[in-house]
Amino acid sequence: MAGMSIEELENMARDCRAEICKITHRAQAGHPGGSLSEIDILCALYGTRLRVRPEEPKWSDRDRFILSKGHASPGMYALLAKRGFISHDDLESYRVLGGICQGHVDMKWCPGVDFSAGLLGMGLSYGLGCAFAAKLDGSVRNAYVMLGDGELQEGSIWEAAMAAAHHEVGNLKVFVDRNRIQNDDFCEVQMRMFDIPAKWAAFGWAVKVIDGHNMTEIVDAIQWMDSITDKPAVVVANTVKGKGISFMENNPAFHGAAPNDEQLAQALSELGVSA
Amino acid sequence: MAATRDGYGDGLLALSDNPKVVVLEADLGKSTKSLHFRKANPDRTISCGIGEQNMLLVGAGLASSGYIPFASTFAIFTERAFEQMRNGVARPNLAVHLCGSHGGTHTGTDGSSAQSIEDLAIFRTLPNVVVMHPCDDISTKVLTCQLPELGKPSYMRTARNKTPVLYDGREDEIQIGKGIQLTKGNDVAIVACGVLVHEALEAAKILSVDGINASVVDMHTIKPLDTDLIDRLADTCGAMVSAEDHSIIGGLGGALAEHLISSKLIPLERIGVPDRFGESGEAEQMLEMMGLKSHHIAAAAKAAIARKA
């Protein structure tokens, strides 16, 4: 699957969007908005770059992918099913007692999940630890971390950002899903973060800003990350929360709310996917 | 006399030969004594700056990648990273070994801000986490050296100030999860950890003058609790005292009470820091002020004996 074309990636992202809507509809819970904003990046990363083995999810020399915004798990599960880490049937276990698709991604439950996340502000430090381990091993593997933008309000993010730059951890690669909405409201209402790229640059990171829904830009940004080896790199991806579903787009109500029957039907119709 | 934090530093240094051992520091290596490992193994020592939350999770990432990270700071600052320990270390059961030095009121003149009296309680609530508070430098070193084989996370509290050396030449007696019976007596059992093990031994001498024979136990591992030993002591002595330089709530005394209430209904008196904060004072002054000295323990032992049915 590595080396997928832009068209193939876009098709995979569309299918994952449909799955995100189905998963959350079935559970009548979960976080569709942030799953829809992150999914293009996840597809591009797994489709073109990530060194992983679905048939051997614990392969010790795999690249790591840490979904620090672990509540946006429907996107992760949809991708893992597409990628063959889990079965399509496994998706029905989302938020169900005993199911491998726990509410928030959990490494103890789900193959292909590298960190038990869902507690904001933790994934970057964990990824930094994974990156240190790769360096100690003399391995070429990278640690990729997906952060939410609201998550940047957690102070521990900046502890990790400072440490990664200090130690020149060039195998740590970060995406910020800049969808501008957090749990209660727009980020600009809850806690303004001003110039996010400038903040990362000031902490000593290589920074690139992209359209997080333009697959060509995303793939280019992933390649750009590979060119940065002497310092950590961050891609701030401008995204739309709920991207692809008209009534979810830019709507804080769909941070943590599932579509009802009618909304699911409309969503699938808009995506051009059959129920 | 030696400090348990020195035992920790000696233990880490002794682990230098294990290529998987990595040490994480939060600017306090000179104090926690991880500096010895750092000097010998700079490539396997990571400065996390003054950032304990990040340090714990860097450890988690290393542990998940096959390394054995030892992270240390002051006990009081480990508490800042409690949620990281809970969610990033204990929940996925990653073998990160956290050491909090300068625990308890015995820490002294820095005052209440630096005197962690709740660390044992909070870490004891976490599934998968082993909690230890050794009493001398030898046992601290031995326990530290056993941690790479543990395969699960741990929290160890060490102390700032020097205490008597008990286990020189007795290293073989020390094992994670097994209390050590230091004296044998059938009238009362005094179960202590850390600095107060030495006060407990003094208390046993005080009691012996009155013809009371006490069993003194060094319960260096608070979780998992050595319940077999506790039950044997309960049967033998019929009365028990816990002793710790830690809040009376939730520490060793709490652990004993939780076990005994459903096992052996014997009188238990708890010696610990009352439900209050400390203040600046010398170590011995703090123990006296908080009611943690040998004469307090001896009085508690008599009270427990008096409650026997």
Interface residues (C-beta under 8 A of the other chain):
Chain A: S60 D106 M107 K108 D114 F115 S116 L119 G121 M122 S125 Y126 G127 L128 G129 C130 A131 F132 A133 A134 L136 D137 A143 G155 S156 E159 A160 M162 A163 H166 H167
Chain B: V22 D43 R44 I46 S47 C48 G49 G51 Q53 N54 M55 L56 L57 V58 G59 A60 G61 L62 A63 S64 S65 G66 Y67 P69 E83 Q84 N87 G88 R91 P92 N93
